[in-house]
Amino acid sequence: MRQAGYPVEYRVAAKTLVVMNSSGEVVLGAQAVFFTISRTKGLFGLVSRILAMRIPSLLVEPVYRQFAKHRGRFAFLITDSSWRK
């Protein structure tokens, strides 16, 4: 996992999710995903707050990259099929 400076270079932003947190720090990849989800309430928010920390997100980064690379295969997990009816 890397930290980016601001402004973020286009080549970096084109490859991964980029988020600027409340302290002005730019975070990338899995850490950015978990930082965003951590803003929600409930169990997902709590777990994401833990995973958004630097060390846990570093450990999860390889899994996140594989998920992102093959996200089309996992779309059925988050697709609401009820709207098709």
C-alpha positions as a Markdown table, in Angstrom:
| # | Residue | x | y | z |
|---|---|---|---|---|
| 1 | Met | 0.0 | 0.0 | 0.0 |
| 2 | Arg | 1.2 | 3.5 | -0.8 |
| 3 | Gln | 0.3 | 6.9 | 0.2 |
| 4 | Ala | 0.0 | 9.5 | -2.4 |
| 5 | Gly | 0.8 | 13.2 | -2.3 |
| 6 | Tyr | -1.8 | 15.8 | -3.2 |
| 7 | Pro | -2.5 | 16.5 | -6.0 |
| 8 | Val | -2.6 | 12.9 | -7.0 |
| 9 | Glu | -0.9 | 12.0 | -10.3 |
| 10 | Tyr | -3.2 | 10.9 | -13.1 |
| 11 | Arg | -1.4 | 7.5 | -13.5 |
| 12 | Val | -1.9 | 6.7 | -9.8 |
| 13 | Ala | -5.6 | 7.8 | -9.8 |
| 14 | Ala | -6.3 | 5.8 | -13.0 |
| 15 | Lys | -5.2 | 2.5 | -11.4 |
| 16 | Thr | -6.9 | 2.6 | -8.0 |
| 17 | Leu | -9.5 | 4.3 | -5.7 |
| 18 | Val | -8.2 | 7.5 | -4.2 |
| 19 | Val | -9.7 | 9.2 | -1.1 |
| 20 | Met | -8.6 | 12.2 | 0.9 |
| 21 | Asn | -9.5 | 11.7 | 4.6 |
| 22 | Ser | -10.5 | 14.4 | 7.1 |
| 23 | Ser | -6.9 | 15.1 | 8.1 |
| 24 | Gly | -6.0 | 15.8 | 4.4 |
| 25 | Glu | -4.1 | 12.6 | 4.0 |
| 26 | Val | -4.6 | 10.9 | 0.6 |
| 27 | Val | -5.2 | 7.1 | 0.9 |
| 28 | Leu | -5.3 | 4.5 | -1.9 |
| 29 | Gly | -6.6 | 1.1 | -2.7 |
| 30 | Ala | -8.0 | -1.1 | 0.1 |
| 31 | Gln | -7.4 | 1.6 | 2.7 |
| 32 | Ala | -9.5 | 4.0 | 0.7 |
| 33 | Val | -12.4 | 1.5 | 0.4 |
| 34 | Phe | -12.4 | 0.7 | 4.1 |
| 35 | Phe | -12.1 | 4.4 | 5.0 |
| 36 | Thr | -15.2 | 5.1 | 2.9 |
| 37 | Ile | -17.2 | 2.2 | 4.3 |
| 38 | Ser | -16.2 | 3.1 | 7.9 |
| 39 | Arg | -18.3 | 6.2 | 7.6 |
| 40 | Thr | -21.4 | 3.9 | 7.7 |
| 41 | Lys | -23.1 | 2.7 | 10.9 |
| 42 | Gly | -23.4 | -0.9 | 12.1 |
| 43 | Leu | -21.2 | -3.9 | 11.9 |
| 44 | Phe | -19.7 | -3.0 | 8.4 |
| 45 | Gly | -18.7 | 0.4 | 9.7 |
| 46 | Leu | -17.0 | -1.0 | 12.8 |
| 47 | Val | -15.1 | -3.7 | 10.9 |
| 48 | Ser | -14.1 | -1.2 | 8.2 |
| 49 | Arg | -12.8 | 1.3 | 10.8 |
| 50 | Ile | -10.4 | -1.4 | 11.9 |
| 51 | Leu | -9.5 | -2.4 | 8.4 |
| 52 | Ala | -9.0 | 1.2 | 7.4 |
| 53 | Met | -6.0 | 1.5 | 9.7 |
| 54 | Arg | -2.6 | 1.3 | 7.9 |
| 55 | Ile | -1.4 | -2.2 | 9.0 |
| 56 | Pro | -4.7 | -4.1 | 8.6 |
| 57 | Ser | -5.3 | -2.5 | 5.2 |
| 58 | Leu | -1.8 | -3.4 | 4.2 |
| 59 | Leu | -2.6 | -7.1 | 5.0 |
| 60 | Val | -5.9 | -7.0 | 3.0 |
| 61 | Glu | -4.5 | -5.1 | 0.0 |
| 62 | Pro | -3.6 | -8.3 | -2.0 |
| 63 | Val | -7.1 | -9.7 | -1.6 |
| 64 | Tyr | -8.6 | -6.3 | -2.5 |
| 65 | Arg | -6.5 | -6.2 | -5.7 |
| 66 | Gln | -7.7 | -9.6 | -6.8 |
| 67 | Phe | -11.3 | -8.6 | -6.0 |
| 68 | Ala | -10.9 | -5.4 | -8.0 |
| 69 | Lys | -9.3 | -7.2 | -10.9 |
| 70 | His | -12.2 | -9.7 | -11.1 |
| 71 | Arg | -15.0 | -7.5 | -9.8 |
| 72 | Gly | -17.3 | -8.5 | -12.7 |
| 73 | Arg | -17.3 | -12.1 | -11.4 |
| 74 | Phe | -18.5 | -10.8 | -7.9 |
| 75 | Ala | -21.2 | -8.4 | -9.2 |
| 76 | Phe | -23.9 | -10.9 | -8.4 |
| 77 | Leu | -23.1 | -10.4 | -4.7 |
| 78 | Ile | -24.1 | -6.8 | -4.7 |
| 79 | Thr | -26.7 | -6.7 | -7.5 |
| 80 | Asp | -30.3 | -6.2 | -6.5 |
| 81 | Ser | -32.2 | -8.6 | -8.8 |
| 82 | Ser | -35.6 | -7.4 | -7.5 |
| 83 | Trp | -35.5 | -4.3 | -9.8 |
| 84 | Arg | -35.6 | -6.5 | -12.9 |
| 85 | Lys | -39.1 | -7.8 | -12.1 |
